Amino acid sequence: MINKTNLREVILSNYELLPVIQNRVISVFDKGIQFKYKPLQSIQNYLMKYADVIMFPSNSKNYGGLVTYRNGAYYIHINTLQPKTYENFIWAHEFYHFEFEKERIKNVNEVTFIDKDTALDVHERLANLFAAELLINKEILELLFKDKCEQNPDDPLATNIIRLIPDFKLPYKSLVIKLAQEKLITLDEAEEIIDYPYSKNLPIDFDLSILKPSKAIKIDSLNKLIDVSVSKDTMLVSDFDSILKMKEKHLTRLEQIRQNDFKEE
């Protein structure tokens, strides 16, 4: 998790990684004009086409998603119980792993579902930086941030950054980091507000829907992953059993989620 204690190190690390990441963002834009003007939707379509995407709500608060390789195919899980802003960021993060780290993922012998603090892990830093560079246009960020500050000159800095969330549909911390990285705010200012409890201090005109989870479900690829005829002889017994339990657990939760949503309406 990125916080006040490691923020400066993360941003300084970003400067070192930027040349590589900017070239990779350009390579994605070269796939077609849609990737430049509709990057989130385009990478979602791309992953749906070239990977086996699994979407379902997972209870883990810190878990966003993963990419794993099994039985000749790449599987991507997106946790749809996270706020939609975070889910959007995770799509781009996992796209990076899939598109640029295929061989590393393919050669990993074990994939765990354990949550880890990976804020300073180089592979996670690359994926996070890629997601921010792909989804946050510097020029648009600068113009919108200037507008928010001019329209609300008496509001705290954090509040005006919160107002950017509906524009970009991305997490608060990703916007703070990008603003500091582009020197639109200082590192000292970023450190002061990075841990700000923004969700408890939203402006009264803030659209709350963007902070709600989508709870989207897509599990057809999960059925493929656990198909006994494909998996039984090529997966560790522990992996196979854990995935079977995962499917049973989340299919049960699906009905609970639907019932709860119906009651809320």
Backbone torsions as a table, in degrees:
resi	resn	phi	psi	omega
1	MET	NA	133.8	178.5
2	ILE	-85.5	128.4	-179.5
3	ASN	-146.5	-171.0	-175.6
4	LYS	-58.8	-33.3	-174.5
5	THR	-73.1	-26.8	-176.9
6	ASN	-120.5	0.8	-175.1
7	LEU	-58.1	-46.4	-177.5
8	ARG	-61.3	-42.4	179.1
9	GLU	-63.4	-40.1	179.0
10	VAL	-62.3	-46.6	-177.4
11	ILE	-67.4	-41.2	177.3
12	LEU	-64.0	-36.2	175.8
13	SER	-65.5	-37.8	179.0
14	ASN	-58.1	-40.1	-179.4
15	TYR	-60.8	-35.8	179.4
16	GLU	-72.2	-33.0	-176.2
17	LEU	-87.2	-16.9	-172.4
18	LEU	-55.2	-44.7	-178.4
19	PRO	-56.1	-42.9	178.9
20	VAL	-65.6	-46.5	-176.4
21	ILE	-66.9	-41.2	179.8
22	GLN	-62.4	-37.3	175.7
23	ASN	-65.4	-36.5	179.9
24	ARG	-73.1	-34.1	174.3
25	VAL	-63.4	-43.3	177.6
26	ILE	-60.4	-40.1	179.3
27	SER	-64.0	-31.4	176.5
28	VAL	-72.5	-43.8	176.9
29	PHE	-58.9	-31.3	-179.9
30	ASP	-69.3	-11.9	178.2
31	LYS	-70.9	-20.2	179.8
32	GLY	159.1	156.5	-175.4
33	ILE	-61.3	-28.5	-178.9
34	GLN	-63.6	-29.1	-179.4
35	PHE	-70.1	-25.1	179.2
36	LYS	-82.6	-40.5	-173.9
37	TYR	-98.8	-21.3	175.6
38	LYS	-134.5	62.8	-172.1
39	PRO	-62.1	-42.5	-177.2
40	LEU	-64.7	-50.6	179.9
41	GLN	-62.4	-35.6	-177.6
42	SER	-69.4	-42.0	179.3
43	ILE	-72.0	-30.7	174.8
44	GLN	-63.0	-47.5	178.1
45	ASN	-61.4	-40.2	-179.7
46	TYR	-62.5	-46.1	-179.3
47	LEU	-67.7	-37.7	177.3
48	MET	-61.8	-32.2	-177.3
49	LYS	-80.8	-40.1	-170.1
50	TYR	-109.1	-4.3	178.3
51	ALA	-135.0	170.9	174.6
52	ASP	-98.0	104.0	-175.9
53	VAL	-93.1	131.2	177.4
54	ILE	-119.0	126.8	179.3
55	MET	-126.5	124.8	170.9
56	PHE	-164.3	158.2	180.0
57	PRO	-72.4	133.1	176.0
58	SER	-119.7	138.9	-174.0
59	ASN	-67.7	-23.6	-174.4
60	SER	-62.7	122.8	-175.3
61	LYS	-69.8	-29.1	-175.2
62	ASN	-99.3	-1.0	-174.0
63	TYR	-97.1	126.1	-179.6
64	GLY	-106.0	-38.1	-179.4
65	GLY	170.8	-177.9	178.8
66	LEU	-160.4	162.5	169.7
67	VAL	-122.0	131.7	177.5
68	THR	-138.3	158.5	-179.3
69	TYR	-117.0	123.7	179.5
70	ARG	-144.7	133.8	170.3
71	ASN	54.4	41.5	176.4
72	GLY	80.2	10.8	-178.7
73	ALA	-139.3	153.4	176.0
74	TYR	-98.0	129.5	179.6
75	TYR	-113.9	133.2	179.2
76	ILE	-120.9	123.6	175.3
77	HIS	-106.6	132.2	174.7
78	ILE	-114.7	123.2	179.0
79	ASN	-81.5	109.8	-174.7
80	THR	-93.0	14.5	173.0
81	LEU	-96.7	-2.8	173.7
82	GLN	-78.4	158.9	173.4
83	PRO	-53.6	146.6	-177.1
84	LYS	-57.1	-33.1	177.8
85	THR	-60.2	-44.5	-178.9
86	TYR	-70.8	-39.5	178.0
87	GLU	-59.3	-42.2	178.4
88	ASN	-58.4	-44.7	-179.6
89	PHE	-64.2	-39.4	-178.6
90	ILE	-65.2	-36.0	176.6
91	TRP	-55.4	-47.0	-179.3
92	ALA	-70.3	-37.2	178.3
93	HIS	-61.1	-49.3	-178.5
94	GLU	-71.6	-31.1	174.0
95	PHE	-57.8	-42.0	179.8
96	TYR	-60.0	-48.6	179.6
97	HIS	-58.1	-43.9	-177.3
98	PHE	-67.6	-44.2	-172.7
99	GLU	-79.4	-34.8	-171.2
100	PHE	-116.5	-5.9	-179.0
101	GLU	-129.9	30.7	-176.2
102	LYS	-56.8	-47.1	-176.2
103	GLU	-66.9	-38.4	178.0
104	ARG	-62.7	-44.3	179.4
105	ILE	-66.7	-40.4	-179.0
106	LYS	-63.4	-33.4	-176.4
107	ASN	-89.1	-5.2	178.2
108	VAL	-71.9	128.5	-176.8
109	ASN	-77.9	-32.0	-177.5
110	GLU	-131.9	139.8	173.7
111	VAL	-122.7	122.8	-179.3
112	THR	-107.9	163.2	178.2
113	PHE	-106.6	20.1	-178.1
114	ILE	-80.3	135.5	176.8
115	ASP	-76.7	133.9	-179.6
116	LYS	-132.1	154.0	174.0
117	ASP	-83.1	102.7	-172.6
118	THR	-116.3	22.6	-174.7
119	ALA	-57.4	-33.1	-176.2
120	LEU	-107.0	2.4	175.1
121	ASP	-66.3	131.6	-171.9
122	VAL	-61.8	-37.7	-179.6
123	HIS	-67.4	-38.5	178.8
124	GLU	-73.2	-35.2	176.7
125	ARG	-63.5	-43.4	178.6
126	LEU	-60.0	-45.1	-178.7
127	ALA	-66.2	-41.0	178.7
128	ASN	-65.9	-43.5	-179.8
129	LEU	-65.1	-40.7	177.0
130	PHE	-59.5	-46.6	-178.9
131	ALA	-58.9	-43.8	-179.7
132	ALA	-67.0	-42.9	-178.9
133	GLU	-67.5	-33.7	-179.9
134	LEU	-73.7	-41.0	-169.4
135	LEU	-97.3	-16.2	-178.6
136	ILE	-117.3	104.0	177.7
137	ASN	-74.8	126.1	-175.1
138	LYS	-58.4	-46.9	-176.2
139	GLU	-65.5	-42.2	179.2
140	ILE	-66.5	-41.0	177.9
141	LEU	-58.8	-46.6	-178.1
142	GLU	-61.9	-44.1	-179.1
143	LEU	-66.0	-45.6	-178.5
144	LEU	-67.4	-39.9	179.4
145	PHE	-64.1	-41.7	177.5
146	LYS	-61.6	-42.5	178.8
147	ASP	-61.4	-46.0	-178.6
148	LYS	-60.1	-44.2	-177.8
149	CYS	-67.8	-37.3	179.6
150	GLU	-72.3	-35.2	-179.4
151	GLN	-76.0	-25.7	-176.8
152	ASN	-131.8	62.9	-172.6
153	PRO	-65.1	-22.7	-177.3
154	ASP	-92.7	-5.0	-178.8
155	ASP	-83.3	151.9	177.0
156	PRO	-62.4	156.9	179.1
157	LEU	-55.3	-45.9	-177.9
158	ALA	-58.5	-38.7	-178.8
159	THR	-64.6	-40.8	179.1
160	ASN	-70.7	-27.9	173.8
161	ILE	-72.5	-37.9	176.0
162	ILE	-57.6	-36.7	-179.7
163	ARG	-65.7	-14.9	177.1
164	LEU	-81.6	-18.2	-174.8
165	ILE	-58.1	-48.9	179.2
166	PRO	-64.1	-28.0	179.6
167	ASP	-68.2	-43.0	-176.7
168	PHE	-100.2	-16.8	-178.5
169	LYS	55.7	44.3	-177.9
170	LEU	-133.6	164.1	-175.8
171	PRO	-64.7	150.6	178.4
172	TYR	-54.2	-48.8	-175.5
173	LYS	-64.6	-34.2	179.1
174	SER	-64.9	-33.2	178.5
175	LEU	-73.9	-40.0	177.0
176	VAL	-60.2	-46.2	-178.6
177	ILE	-63.4	-44.4	-179.5
178	LYS	-65.0	-40.0	178.5
179	LEU	-62.3	-42.4	179.1
180	ALA	-69.6	-40.3	-179.9
181	GLN	-61.6	-36.5	179.7
182	GLU	-89.0	5.5	178.2
183	LYS	62.0	29.7	173.0
184	LEU	-84.2	-21.3	166.4
185	ILE	-134.0	162.4	-178.8
186	THR	-84.0	163.5	175.8
187	LEU	-62.5	-37.5	178.3
188	ASP	-63.1	-42.9	178.3
189	GLU	-64.0	-41.8	180.0
190	ALA	-62.4	-43.4	178.9
191	GLU	-63.3	-35.2	-177.9
192	GLU	-68.7	-31.8	-172.5
193	ILE	-112.0	-5.4	-173.8
194	ILE	-60.5	-34.5	-178.7
195	ASP	-97.2	12.8	-179.5
196	TYR	-60.3	131.2	-179.4
197	PRO	-74.3	71.7	-170.8
198	TYR	-61.1	-35.3	-176.5
199	SER	-67.3	-17.7	178.1
200	LYS	-99.1	0.1	-176.9
201	ASN	-134.6	44.7	-178.0
202	LEU	-77.7	142.3	173.8
203	PRO	-60.5	151.9	-174.7
204	ILE	-67.9	-18.1	179.1
205	ASP	-95.3	12.0	-176.2
206	PHE	-77.3	136.0	177.8
207	ASP	-80.3	105.8	-174.7
208	LEU	-69.7	-19.4	-173.4
209	SER	-61.7	-29.9	-176.7
210	ILE	-70.3	-18.0	179.9
211	LEU	-94.0	-1.9	178.3
212	LYS	-87.4	151.8	178.0
213	PRO	-75.6	150.8	178.0
214	SER	-77.4	-30.6	-177.3
215	LYS	56.5	27.9	179.9
216	ALA	-66.8	148.0	-178.1
217	ILE	-124.5	126.3	173.0
218	LYS	-146.8	104.6	-172.1
219	ILE	-126.4	13.7	179.1
220	ASP	-62.2	-35.2	178.4
221	SER	-73.1	-24.3	176.3
222	LEU	-66.1	-38.1	176.6
223	ASN	-61.6	-39.6	177.9
224	LYS	-64.4	-42.4	-177.3
225	LEU	-62.4	-37.7	-175.0
226	ILE	-100.0	6.7	177.0
227	ASP	-56.9	120.8	-174.0
228	VAL	-58.9	-38.9	-176.3
229	SER	-65.8	-26.1	-179.8
230	VAL	-93.1	-40.5	-166.7
231	SER	-95.6	-29.0	-167.4
232	LYS	-54.8	-43.2	-174.7
233	ASP	-93.5	-2.4	-175.2
234	THR	-120.5	1.6	179.0
235	MET	-121.9	151.0	172.5
236	LEU	-61.6	143.4	179.9
237	VAL	-57.0	-40.6	-179.3
238	SER	-63.1	-40.4	177.6
239	ASP	-65.0	-46.1	-177.1
240	PHE	-61.5	-46.2	-179.6
241	ASP	-64.6	-40.3	-178.3
242	SER	-65.7	-36.8	-179.9
243	ILE	-71.5	-38.2	175.5
244	LEU	-60.3	-44.3	179.4
245	LYS	-64.8	-38.5	179.1
246	MET	-61.7	-44.0	-179.7
247	LYS	-63.1	-47.3	-178.9
248	GLU	-59.8	-43.6	-178.8
249	LYS	-62.1	-46.4	-173.3
250	HIS	-80.5	-25.7	172.7
251	LEU	-67.4	-36.5	175.8
252	THR	-65.5	-42.3	-179.1
253	ARG	-68.0	-29.9	179.6
254	LEU	-57.2	-46.3	179.9
255	GLU	-65.3	-38.7	178.1
256	GLN	-63.4	-42.5	-180.0
257	ILE	-62.9	-44.4	-179.7
258	ARG	-62.5	-41.2	179.5
259	GLN	-64.8	-41.8	179.7
260	ASN	-65.3	-41.1	178.6
261	ASP	-63.2	-39.8	-179.9
262	PHE	-63.9	-40.9	179.4
263	LYS	-65.6	-38.5	-179.0
264	GLU	-65.2	-34.8	-179.9
265	GLU	-70.6	NA	NA
